[in-house]
Amino acid sequence: MACADVPVRLPATISTELYGDVDHSYSVVKTFPKDQEQDLDQSFYLELRNKERQFVDVNFDQIIVKSPAESLNFSLQRLGRGRYEIKINQENLEFKNLRFEVQNKEIKHSLNRLSRPSKKHSQLKIIANPEYSLLLELNLRDLKGNPLDLNYYPEVMVEGEAVMSDIRRIKKGTWHIQMTYSEGNHILYFSVRANGVKLERLLRFQHVEK
């Protein structure tokens, strides 16, 4: 077991914290798919609920990952209220030996993988472009073309000088994203990460100052 690191990369939008007591019968851990098979990092999706089945937060030091066979190095990232990503950097990780504990009680571990987004079927497009602002529509689909169901906001990453001001879920698999950028010439590349998978450069945007 090792202490969790403070996450370097933050989600695009973070809901306000609501701390409380976790009901372990309503909480669960699932596995994220890997970005690449050779990637040593394995991510897990932790969902925490209270006795009313509402999402609740805990302090990072209350989340513990154990393995009786080996010492683990893991990091934590908050995805939204009551939802976290646990990333373990370990080669040949034995899932059956892992123990996830929150507030000193074990959380159920499901080996069911979350749906993987498909770059082929997903799309990020511009639906409005007022002055120094972009309204984007993100449509995430799985390998079969079905809308991707997420319990938290997807992470939007930008190469270039732009800032996200808002993200909203429109319907299952669809979000509207508000971006702003400064004066001057810009080339922006947008990537998206959801369910542990990064979709590189879904959109390229160029602005030429007149």
PyRosetta script that sets phi, psi and omega in degrees:
from pyrosetta import init, pose_from_sequence

init()
pose = pose_from_sequence("MACADVPVRLPATISTELYGDVDHSYSVVKTFPKDQEQDLDQSFYLELRNKERQFVDVNFDQIIVKSPAESLNFSLQRLGRGRYEIKINQENLEFKNLRFEVQNKEIKHSLNRLSRPSKKHSQLKIIANPEYSLLLELNLRDLKGNPLDLNYYPEVMVEGEAVMSDIRRIKKGTWHIQMTYSEGNHILYFSVRANGVKLERLLRFQHVEK")
pose.set_psi(1, 143.9)
pose.set_omega(1, 177.8)
pose.set_phi(2, -139.1)
pose.set_psi(2, 156.0)
pose.set_omega(2, 179.6)
pose.set_phi(3, -68.2)
pose.set_psi(3, 146.1)
pose.set_omega(3, 179.4)
pose.set_phi(4, -75.0)
pose.set_psi(4, 143.2)
pose.set_omega(4, 177.7)
pose.set_phi(5, -86.8)
pose.set_psi(5, 154.5)
pose.set_omega(5, 171.5)
pose.set_phi(6, -71.5)
pose.set_psi(6, 128.4)
pose.set_omega(6, -176.1)
pose.set_phi(7, -65.4)
pose.set_psi(7, 141.2)
pose.set_omega(7, 178.3)
pose.set_phi(8, -85.9)
pose.set_psi(8, -41.0)
pose.set_omega(8, -175.9)
pose.set_phi(9, -99.1)
pose.set_psi(9, 128.3)
pose.set_omega(9, -177.3)
pose.set_phi(10, -105.3)
pose.set_psi(10, 150.7)
pose.set_omega(10, 176.0)
pose.set_phi(11, -62.5)
pose.set_psi(11, 160.1)
pose.set_omega(11, -178.4)
pose.set_phi(12, -63.5)
pose.set_psi(12, -40.0)
pose.set_omega(12, 178.8)
pose.set_phi(13, -136.0)
pose.set_psi(13, 132.6)
pose.set_omega(13, -178.4)
pose.set_phi(14, -118.6)
pose.set_psi(14, 124.4)
pose.set_omega(14, 177.6)
pose.set_phi(15, -74.3)
pose.set_psi(15, 158.4)
pose.set_omega(15, -178.9)
pose.set_phi(16, -65.4)
pose.set_psi(16, 146.3)
pose.set_omega(16, -178.3)
pose.set_phi(17, -72.2)
pose.set_psi(17, 145.3)
pose.set_omega(17, 173.1)
pose.set_phi(18, -137.8)
pose.set_psi(18, 99.0)
pose.set_omega(18, -175.4)
pose.set_phi(19, -84.4)
pose.set_psi(19, 146.6)
pose.set_omega(19, 180.0)
pose.set_phi(20, -172.3)
pose.set_psi(20, -175.3)
pose.set_omega(20, 178.8)
pose.set_phi(21, -86.3)
pose.set_psi(21, 131.4)
pose.set_omega(21, -176.9)
pose.set_phi(22, -85.2)
pose.set_psi(22, 132.6)
pose.set_omega(22, 170.1)
pose.set_phi(23, -93.8)
pose.set_psi(23, 110.0)
pose.set_omega(23, -171.7)
pose.set_phi(24, -70.5)
pose.set_psi(24, -18.2)
pose.set_omega(24, 177.4)
pose.set_phi(25, -75.7)
pose.set_psi(25, -20.9)
pose.set_omega(25, 178.9)
pose.set_phi(26, -103.7)
pose.set_psi(26, 2.1)
pose.set_omega(26, -178.3)
pose.set_phi(27, -106.2)
pose.set_psi(27, 155.6)
pose.set_omega(27, -173.4)
pose.set_phi(28, -154.9)
pose.set_psi(28, 155.7)
pose.set_omega(28, 172.1)
pose.set_phi(29, -118.9)
pose.set_psi(29, 131.6)
pose.set_omega(29, 175.3)
pose.set_phi(30, -125.5)
pose.set_psi(30, 165.4)
pose.set_omega(30, -179.3)
pose.set_phi(31, -96.4)
pose.set_psi(31, 138.2)
pose.set_omega(31, 169.3)
pose.set_phi(32, -82.1)
pose.set_psi(32, 147.3)
pose.set_omega(32, 169.0)
pose.set_phi(33, -69.9)
pose.set_psi(33, 152.5)
pose.set_omega(33, 177.9)
pose.set_phi(34, -80.0)
pose.set_psi(34, 148.6)
pose.set_omega(34, 173.3)
pose.set_phi(35, -63.2)
pose.set_psi(35, -43.7)
pose.set_omega(35, -179.3)
pose.set_phi(36, -141.9)
pose.set_psi(36, 148.8)
pose.set_omega(36, -177.5)
pose.set_phi(37, -64.3)
pose.set_psi(37, -31.8)
pose.set_omega(37, -177.3)
pose.set_phi(38, -82.4)
pose.set_psi(38, -5.6)
pose.set_omega(38, 179.5)
pose.set_phi(39, -70.0)
pose.set_psi(39, 127.1)
pose.set_omega(39, -178.6)
pose.set_phi(40, -75.7)
pose.set_psi(40, -25.7)
pose.set_omega(40, -178.6)
pose.set_phi(41, -69.9)
pose.set_psi(41, 130.8)
pose.set_omega(41, 172.9)
pose.set_phi(42, -119.0)
pose.set_psi(42, 127.5)
pose.set_omega(42, -176.8)
pose.set_phi(43, -106.1)
pose.set_psi(43, 148.9)
pose.set_omega(43, 178.2)
pose.set_phi(44, -129.3)
pose.set_psi(44, 145.5)
pose.set_omega(44, -178.5)
pose.set_phi(45, -103.7)
pose.set_psi(45, 118.2)
pose.set_omega(45, -178.0)
pose.set_phi(46, -107.1)
pose.set_psi(46, 125.0)
pose.set_omega(46, -178.4)
pose.set_phi(47, -121.0)
pose.set_psi(47, 117.8)
pose.set_omega(47, -175.0)
pose.set_phi(48, -113.1)
pose.set_psi(48, 129.5)
pose.set_omega(48, 178.9)
pose.set_phi(49, -131.5)
pose.set_psi(49, 155.0)
pose.set_omega(49, 175.3)
pose.set_phi(50, -92.6)
pose.set_psi(50, -172.0)
pose.set_omega(50, -175.7)
pose.set_phi(51, -68.6)
pose.set_psi(51, -18.4)
pose.set_omega(51, 174.2)
pose.set_phi(52, -89.0)
pose.set_psi(52, 6.0)
pose.set_omega(52, -179.5)
pose.set_phi(53, 67.0)
pose.set_psi(53, 22.8)
pose.set_omega(53, 173.7)
pose.set_phi(54, -88.2)
pose.set_psi(54, 146.7)
pose.set_omega(54, 176.0)
pose.set_phi(55, -67.6)
pose.set_psi(55, 133.5)
pose.set_omega(55, 178.3)
pose.set_phi(56, -135.1)
pose.set_psi(56, 152.9)
pose.set_omega(56, -179.9)
pose.set_phi(57, -99.5)
pose.set_psi(57, 160.5)
pose.set_omega(57, 172.9)
pose.set_phi(58, -137.6)
pose.set_psi(58, 165.0)
pose.set_omega(58, 173.5)
pose.set_phi(59, -71.9)
pose.set_psi(59, 148.8)
pose.set_omega(59, -177.7)
pose.set_phi(60, -57.0)
pose.set_psi(60, -35.0)
pose.set_omega(60, -176.7)
pose.set_phi(61, -72.7)
pose.set_psi(61, -5.7)
pose.set_omega(61, 175.5)
pose.set_phi(62, -91.2)
pose.set_psi(62, -2.6)
pose.set_omega(62, 178.0)
pose.set_phi(63, -104.9)
pose.set_psi(63, 121.6)
pose.set_omega(63, -175.3)
pose.set_phi(64, -130.3)
pose.set_psi(64, 137.4)
pose.set_omega(64, 174.2)
pose.set_phi(65, -118.6)
pose.set_psi(65, 129.7)
pose.set_omega(65, -176.9)
pose.set_phi(66, -126.2)
pose.set_psi(66, 153.1)
pose.set_omega(66, 169.3)
pose.set_phi(67, -145.4)
pose.set_psi(67, 124.2)
pose.set_omega(67, -178.1)
pose.set_phi(68, -67.6)
pose.set_psi(68, -19.6)
pose.set_omega(68, -174.3)
pose.set_phi(69, -91.6)
pose.set_psi(69, -20.9)
pose.set_omega(69, -173.7)
pose.set_phi(70, -157.2)
pose.set_psi(70, 162.3)
pose.set_omega(70, 175.3)
pose.set_phi(71, -84.7)
pose.set_psi(71, 136.7)
pose.set_omega(71, -174.9)
pose.set_phi(72, -114.5)
pose.set_psi(72, 138.6)
pose.set_omega(72, 169.7)
pose.set_phi(73, -106.7)
pose.set_psi(73, 121.9)
pose.set_omega(73, -178.6)
pose.set_phi(74, -138.8)
pose.set_psi(74, 157.4)
pose.set_omega(74, 177.1)
pose.set_phi(75, -128.1)
pose.set_psi(75, 159.0)
pose.set_omega(75, -177.6)
pose.set_phi(76, -122.7)
pose.set_psi(76, 145.8)
pose.set_omega(76, 172.5)
pose.set_phi(77, -140.4)
pose.set_psi(77, 130.4)
pose.set_omega(77, 177.4)
pose.set_phi(78, -82.6)
pose.set_psi(78, 126.0)
pose.set_omega(78, -179.1)
pose.set_phi(79, -97.3)
pose.set_psi(79, -24.6)
pose.set_omega(79, -177.3)
pose.set_phi(80, 174.5)
pose.set_psi(80, -178.7)
pose.set_omega(80, -178.1)
pose.set_phi(81, -59.0)
pose.set_psi(81, 119.3)
pose.set_omega(81, 177.7)
pose.set_phi(82, 74.0)
pose.set_psi(82, 9.0)
pose.set_omega(82, -176.4)
pose.set_phi(83, -128.5)
pose.set_psi(83, 128.8)
pose.set_omega(83, -173.4)
pose.set_phi(84, -136.5)
pose.set_psi(84, 153.2)
pose.set_omega(84, 169.5)
pose.set_phi(85, -106.9)
pose.set_psi(85, 128.9)
pose.set_omega(85, 174.3)
pose.set_phi(86, -108.3)
pose.set_psi(86, 121.3)
pose.set_omega(86, -178.2)
pose.set_phi(87, -113.6)
pose.set_psi(87, 123.5)
pose.set_omega(87, 179.7)
pose.set_phi(88, -113.2)
pose.set_psi(88, 125.8)
pose.set_omega(88, 178.1)
pose.set_phi(89, -99.4)
pose.set_psi(89, 96.6)
pose.set_omega(89, -175.0)
pose.set_phi(90, -154.4)
pose.set_psi(90, 132.5)
pose.set_omega(90, 177.4)
pose.set_phi(91, -82.3)
pose.set_psi(91, 138.9)
pose.set_omega(91, 178.4)
pose.set_phi(92, 54.9)
pose.set_psi(92, 51.5)
pose.set_omega(92, -177.8)
pose.set_phi(93, -70.3)
pose.set_psi(93, 129.5)
pose.set_omega(93, 179.5)
pose.set_phi(94, -91.8)
pose.set_psi(94, 103.6)
pose.set_omega(94, -176.7)
pose.set_phi(95, -60.5)
pose.set_psi(95, -39.0)
pose.set_omega(95, -173.4)
pose.set_phi(96, -65.9)
pose.set_psi(96, -19.3)
pose.set_omega(96, -179.3)
pose.set_phi(97, -91.5)
pose.set_psi(97, -7.1)
pose.set_omega(97, -176.0)
pose.set_phi(98, -76.7)
pose.set_psi(98, 143.5)
pose.set_omega(98, 174.9)
pose.set_phi(99, -130.2)
pose.set_psi(99, 123.9)
pose.set_omega(99, 179.3)
pose.set_phi(100, -107.8)
pose.set_psi(100, 122.5)
pose.set_omega(100, -179.1)
pose.set_phi(101, -123.2)
pose.set_psi(101, 138.4)
pose.set_omega(101, 175.4)
pose.set_phi(102, -133.8)
pose.set_psi(102, 129.1)
pose.set_omega(102, -177.3)
pose.set_phi(103, 51.9)
pose.set_psi(103, 43.1)
pose.set_omega(103, 173.3)
pose.set_phi(104, 68.7)
pose.set_psi(104, 17.4)
pose.set_omega(104, 174.8)
pose.set_phi(105, -131.1)
pose.set_psi(105, 149.0)
pose.set_omega(105, -175.6)
pose.set_phi(106, -78.8)
pose.set_psi(106, 141.4)
pose.set_omega(106, 177.7)
pose.set_phi(107, -101.4)
pose.set_psi(107, 140.3)
pose.set_omega(107, 178.6)
pose.set_phi(108, -60.3)
pose.set_psi(108, 139.0)
pose.set_omega(108, -178.7)
pose.set_phi(109, -115.1)
pose.set_psi(109, 114.0)
pose.set_omega(109, 178.0)
pose.set_phi(110, -99.6)
pose.set_psi(110, 132.3)
pose.set_omega(110, 178.4)
pose.set_phi(111, -85.3)
pose.set_psi(111, 0.7)
pose.set_omega(111, 176.3)
pose.set_phi(112, -66.7)
pose.set_psi(112, 129.2)
pose.set_omega(112, -178.6)
pose.set_phi(113, -85.7)
pose.set_psi(113, 145.2)
pose.set_omega(113, 173.9)
pose.set_phi(114, -70.0)
pose.set_psi(114, 153.7)
pose.set_omega(114, -179.1)
pose.set_phi(115, -61.5)
pose.set_psi(115, 140.2)
pose.set_omega(115, -177.4)
pose.set_phi(116, -95.2)
pose.set_psi(116, 127.2)
pose.set_omega(116, 176.7)
pose.set_phi(117, -70.3)
pose.set_psi(117, 146.6)
pose.set_omega(117, -179.9)
pose.set_phi(118, -110.5)
pose.set_psi(118, 125.9)
pose.set_omega(118, 177.8)
pose.set_phi(119, -65.7)
pose.set_psi(119, -33.8)
pose.set_omega(119, -179.2)
pose.set_phi(120, -61.9)
pose.set_psi(120, -38.7)
pose.set_omega(120, -174.9)
pose.set_phi(121, -99.4)
pose.set_psi(121, -7.5)
pose.set_omega(121, -178.7)
pose.set_phi(122, -95.8)
pose.set_psi(122, 160.9)
pose.set_omega(122, -175.6)
pose.set_phi(123, -152.0)
pose.set_psi(123, 140.9)
pose.set_omega(123, 170.8)
pose.set_phi(124, -125.9)
pose.set_psi(124, 120.0)
pose.set_omega(124, -174.9)
pose.set_phi(125, -135.4)
pose.set_psi(125, 158.2)
pose.set_omega(125, 177.6)
pose.set_phi(126, -89.8)
pose.set_psi(126, 126.4)
pose.set_omega(126, 178.7)
pose.set_phi(127, -112.2)
pose.set_psi(127, -11.4)
pose.set_omega(127, 173.9)
pose.set_phi(128, -157.7)
pose.set_psi(128, 145.1)
pose.set_omega(128, -177.7)
pose.set_phi(129, -141.7)
pose.set_psi(129, 66.7)
pose.set_omega(129, 174.2)
pose.set_phi(130, -70.2)
pose.set_psi(130, -177.4)
pose.set_omega(130, -173.3)
pose.set_phi(131, -60.3)
pose.set_psi(131, 120.2)
pose.set_omega(131, 176.6)
pose.set_phi(132, 53.6)
pose.set_psi(132, 35.1)
pose.set_omega(132, 179.4)
pose.set_phi(133, -149.7)
pose.set_psi(133, 148.5)
pose.set_omega(133, 177.9)
pose.set_phi(134, -129.9)
pose.set_psi(134, 136.2)
pose.set_omega(134, 168.2)
pose.set_phi(135, -110.0)
pose.set_psi(135, 115.5)
pose.set_omega(135, -176.0)
pose.set_phi(136, -107.8)
pose.set_psi(136, 148.7)
pose.set_omega(136, 172.6)
pose.set_phi(137, -116.3)
pose.set_psi(137, 123.1)
pose.set_omega(137, 178.9)
pose.set_phi(138, -106.2)
pose.set_psi(138, 123.4)
pose.set_omega(138, 174.7)
pose.set_phi(139, -116.8)
pose.set_psi(139, 113.6)
pose.set_omega(139, 179.6)
pose.set_phi(140, -104.1)
pose.set_psi(140, 129.7)
pose.set_omega(140, -179.8)
pose.set_phi(141, -130.2)
pose.set_psi(141, 153.2)
pose.set_omega(141, 178.2)
pose.set_phi(142, -86.4)
pose.set_psi(142, -171.7)
pose.set_omega(142, -175.6)
pose.set_phi(143, -64.7)
pose.set_psi(143, -21.5)
pose.set_omega(143, 178.7)
pose.set_phi(144, -96.0)
pose.set_psi(144, 2.6)
pose.set_omega(144, -179.8)
pose.set_phi(145, 86.0)
pose.set_psi(145, 7.7)
pose.set_omega(145, 179.1)
pose.set_phi(146, -83.9)
pose.set_psi(146, 146.0)
pose.set_omega(146, 177.4)
pose.set_phi(147, -56.2)
pose.set_psi(147, 136.4)
pose.set_omega(147, -177.7)
pose.set_phi(148, -82.9)
pose.set_psi(148, 125.6)
pose.set_omega(148, -178.5)
pose.set_phi(149, -92.5)
pose.set_psi(149, 116.1)
pose.set_omega(149, 178.2)
pose.set_phi(150, -117.2)
pose.set_psi(150, 143.9)
pose.set_omega(150, 175.5)
pose.set_phi(151, -96.8)
pose.set_psi(151, 9.6)
pose.set_omega(151, -179.6)
pose.set_phi(152, -152.2)
pose.set_psi(152, 172.6)
pose.set_omega(152, -180.0)
pose.set_phi(153, -73.8)
pose.set_psi(153, 139.6)
pose.set_omega(153, 171.2)
pose.set_phi(154, -66.5)
pose.set_psi(154, 155.3)
pose.set_omega(154, 179.3)
pose.set_phi(155, -93.1)
pose.set_psi(155, 126.2)
pose.set_omega(155, -179.9)
pose.set_phi(156, -108.6)
pose.set_psi(156, 124.3)
pose.set_omega(156, -178.1)
pose.set_phi(157, -114.8)
pose.set_psi(157, 137.4)
pose.set_omega(157, -175.9)
pose.set_phi(158, -122.7)
pose.set_psi(158, 130.5)
pose.set_omega(158, 169.0)
pose.set_phi(159, -96.4)
pose.set_psi(159, 109.3)
pose.set_omega(159, -175.4)
pose.set_phi(160, 127.9)
pose.set_psi(160, 178.5)
pose.set_omega(160, -174.9)
pose.set_phi(161, -91.8)
pose.set_psi(161, 91.1)
pose.set_omega(161, 176.7)
pose.set_phi(162, -149.3)
pose.set_psi(162, 152.7)
pose.set_omega(162, -176.8)
pose.set_phi(163, -130.9)
pose.set_psi(163, 134.6)
pose.set_omega(163, 175.5)
pose.set_phi(164, -81.9)
pose.set_psi(164, 133.7)
pose.set_omega(164, 178.0)
pose.set_phi(165, -111.0)
pose.set_psi(165, -19.0)
pose.set_omega(165, -178.3)
pose.set_phi(166, -164.9)
pose.set_psi(166, 146.8)
pose.set_omega(166, 171.3)
pose.set_phi(167, -141.9)
pose.set_psi(167, 133.6)
pose.set_omega(167, -176.9)
pose.set_phi(168, -136.9)
pose.set_psi(168, 140.1)
pose.set_omega(168, 175.2)
pose.set_phi(169, -81.7)
pose.set_psi(169, 123.9)
pose.set_omega(169, -179.9)
pose.set_phi(170, -91.5)
pose.set_psi(170, -45.0)
pose.set_omega(170, 175.6)
pose.set_phi(171, -162.0)
pose.set_psi(171, -178.8)
pose.set_omega(171, -179.2)
pose.set_phi(172, -57.0)
pose.set_psi(172, 120.7)
pose.set_omega(172, 177.1)
pose.set_phi(173, 84.3)
pose.set_psi(173, 1.2)
pose.set_omega(173, -176.4)
pose.set_phi(174, -131.3)
pose.set_psi(174, 132.8)
pose.set_omega(174, 178.3)
pose.set_phi(175, -133.5)
pose.set_psi(175, 149.5)
pose.set_omega(175, 170.3)
pose.set_phi(176, -107.6)
pose.set_psi(176, 133.8)
pose.set_omega(176, -173.2)
pose.set_phi(177, -127.0)
pose.set_psi(177, 127.9)
pose.set_omega(177, 178.5)
pose.set_phi(178, -101.7)
pose.set_psi(178, 125.2)
pose.set_omega(178, 178.5)
pose.set_phi(179, -123.3)
pose.set_psi(179, 148.3)
pose.set_omega(179, 172.5)
pose.set_phi(180, -126.4)
pose.set_psi(180, 150.9)
pose.set_omega(180, 177.4)
pose.set_phi(181, -141.0)
pose.set_psi(181, 160.3)
pose.set_omega(181, -173.8)
pose.set_phi(182, -86.2)
pose.set_psi(182, 173.9)
pose.set_omega(182, 175.7)
pose.set_phi(183, -66.5)
pose.set_psi(183, 156.9)
pose.set_omega(183, -179.5)
pose.set_phi(184, 111.4)
pose.set_psi(184, 175.0)
pose.set_omega(184, 179.4)
pose.set_phi(185, -80.9)
pose.set_psi(185, 137.4)
pose.set_omega(185, -177.7)
pose.set_phi(186, -141.0)
pose.set_psi(186, 146.0)
pose.set_omega(186, 163.2)
pose.set_phi(187, -125.0)
pose.set_psi(187, 119.6)
pose.set_omega(187, -176.7)
pose.set_phi(188, -116.3)
pose.set_psi(188, 137.0)
pose.set_omega(188, 174.3)
pose.set_phi(189, -118.8)
pose.set_psi(189, 131.6)
pose.set_omega(189, -177.2)
pose.set_phi(190, -113.2)
pose.set_psi(190, 128.4)
pose.set_omega(190, 173.9)
pose.set_phi(191, -121.3)
pose.set_psi(191, 160.2)
pose.set_omega(191, -176.7)
pose.set_phi(192, -134.9)
pose.set_psi(192, 141.3)
pose.set_omega(192, 175.7)
pose.set_phi(193, -124.3)
pose.set_psi(193, 128.5)
pose.set_omega(193, -179.7)
pose.set_phi(194, -149.4)
pose.set_psi(194, 138.3)
pose.set_omega(194, -178.6)
pose.set_phi(195, 52.0)
pose.set_psi(195, 37.9)
pose.set_omega(195, 174.8)
pose.set_phi(196, 82.0)
pose.set_psi(196, -0.1)
pose.set_omega(196, -177.2)
pose.set_phi(197, -114.3)
pose.set_psi(197, 131.7)
pose.set_omega(197, 178.9)
pose.set_phi(198, -99.1)
pose.set_psi(198, 125.6)
pose.set_omega(198, 175.6)
pose.set_phi(199, -99.8)
pose.set_psi(199, 106.1)
pose.set_omega(199, -172.4)
pose.set_phi(200, -74.6)
pose.set_psi(200, 132.4)
pose.set_omega(200, 169.4)
pose.set_phi(201, 46.0)
pose.set_psi(201, 62.5)
pose.set_omega(201, 176.7)
pose.set_phi(202, -70.5)
pose.set_psi(202, -23.4)
pose.set_omega(202, -176.4)
pose.set_phi(203, -146.9)
pose.set_psi(203, 140.1)
pose.set_omega(203, 172.3)
pose.set_phi(204, -117.4)
pose.set_psi(204, 131.9)
pose.set_omega(204, 179.4)
pose.set_phi(205, -130.3)
pose.set_psi(205, 132.2)
pose.set_omega(205, 178.0)
pose.set_phi(206, -121.5)
pose.set_psi(206, 132.0)
pose.set_omega(206, 175.6)
pose.set_phi(207, -120.6)
pose.set_psi(207, 126.4)
pose.set_omega(207, 178.0)
pose.set_phi(208, -114.0)
pose.set_psi(208, 120.4)
pose.set_omega(208, -178.5)
pose.set_phi(209, -67.2)
pose.set_psi(209, 132.2)
pose.set_omega(209, -179.7)
pose.set_phi(210, -93.1)
pose.dump_pdb("model.pdb")
